[in-house]
Amino acid sequence: MNVLTRQGYHFEDLELGMEASFAKAVSAADVLSFAEVTGDRNPVHLDADYAAKTIFKEPIAHGMLTAGYISAVFGIEMPGPGRSMCRRP
């Protein structure tokens, strides 16, 4: 198993203007996998015919899946692996 080693920051080390990002194209397979893991099989996520009748017009990703990508920024990018948003002891 490969473990990524990245720069980590403590909360106190974060400064105004610092940035971090995470980019991912969400695939239908990602949405299906999330639905299987969570049990959230809402048809707006999985059924194109159903979703076509909604304001979205096509299947959409789960809100919590997208929130997980925000978590990835905090957990991997900034402050980084093994860090938390809490201050140093």
C-alpha positions in Angstrom: 0.0 0.0 0.0 1.4 3.4 -1.0 1.0 6.2 1.6 1.3 9.7 0.3 3.6 12.0 2.3 2.5 15.6 2.1 3.3 18.8 3.8 1.0 19.1 6.8 0.1 22.4 8.6 -0.9 23.0 12.1 -3.9 25.3 12.6 -1.6 28.1 13.7 0.5 27.8 10.5 -2.4 28.6 8.2 -2.3 32.1 6.9 -4.8 34.3 5.1 -4.5 33.7 1.4 -3.2 30.1 1.5 -5.1 27.8 -0.8 -5.8 24.1 -1.3 -7.9 22.3 -3.8 -9.1 18.9 -4.9 -10.4 18.2 -8.4 -12.4 15.1 -9.3 -14.8 14.3 -12.1 -17.7 12.5 -10.5 -18.7 9.5 -12.6 -21.9 7.5 -12.6 -19.9 4.7 -11.0 -18.9 7.0 -8.1 -22.6 7.8 -7.5 -23.6 4.2 -7.7 -20.8 3.1 -5.3 -21.9 5.8 -2.9 -25.5 4.7 -3.1 -24.5 1.1 -2.4 -22.3 2.0 0.6 -24.8 4.4 2.1 -28.1 2.8 1.1 -29.3 6.1 -0.3 -30.9 4.9 -3.5 -33.0 8.1 -4.2 -33.9 7.9 -7.9 -32.8 11.5 -8.5 -29.2 10.1 -8.2 -29.7 6.8 -10.0 -32.6 6.9 -12.5 -32.1 9.1 -15.6 -35.8 8.9 -16.5 -36.9 9.9 -13.0 -34.3 12.7 -12.8 -35.3 14.0 -16.3 -38.7 15.0 -14.7 -37.0 17.0 -11.9 -35.6 20.5 -12.0 -32.1 18.9 -12.4 -33.1 17.2 -15.7 -30.4 14.5 -15.2 -29.1 12.4 -12.3 -27.2 14.4 -9.7 -24.5 13.3 -7.2 -25.4 12.9 -3.5 -24.8 16.0 -1.4 -22.9 14.0 1.1 -20.6 12.6 -1.6 -19.7 16.2 -2.6 -19.2 17.0 1.1 -16.7 14.1 1.2 -14.6 15.9 -1.4 -14.5 19.0 0.9 -13.3 16.6 3.6 -10.5 15.4 1.3 -9.2 18.9 1.0 -8.9 19.2 4.8 -7.6 15.7 5.3 -5.1 15.5 2.5 -4.3 19.0 1.3 -4.6 21.5 4.1 -4.0 21.2 7.0 -3.0 17.7 5.8 -2.6 14.1 6.8 -2.5 13.5 10.6 -3.5 17.1 11.3 -6.7 18.5 12.5 -8.2 22.0 12.6 -7.5 22.0 16.3 -4.7 24.0 17.8 -1.4 22.3 18.8 -1.5 21.1 22.4 
